[in-house]
């Protein structure tokens, strides 16, 4: 079952998002393995990223092997703190 993750980065900017995206995605035009949707934009007090993965396991692999290690070691010009996270199993996903 698909699994969605919503990350809110308080105080973050578009520039920080772009630097972080470049560090954790294979390219601007492709998604990491197992990710099927990605959207991001400015939101109240910061920046919000929404990702949908093929499964919770797919999300956890990306989180544990790519995202968190990159954020924890620091991304030049990227997000400076870990996000507030909301996650859920997707009941309905339409293209």
PyMOL commands that set and color helices and strands:
alter all, ss='L'
color gray80, all
select helices_A, chain A and resi 14-24+56-73
alter helices_A, ss='H'
color red, helices_A
select strands_A, chain A and resi 3-10+35-43+46-53+84-89
alter strands_A, ss='S'
color yellow, strands_A
deselect
rebuild
show_as cartoon
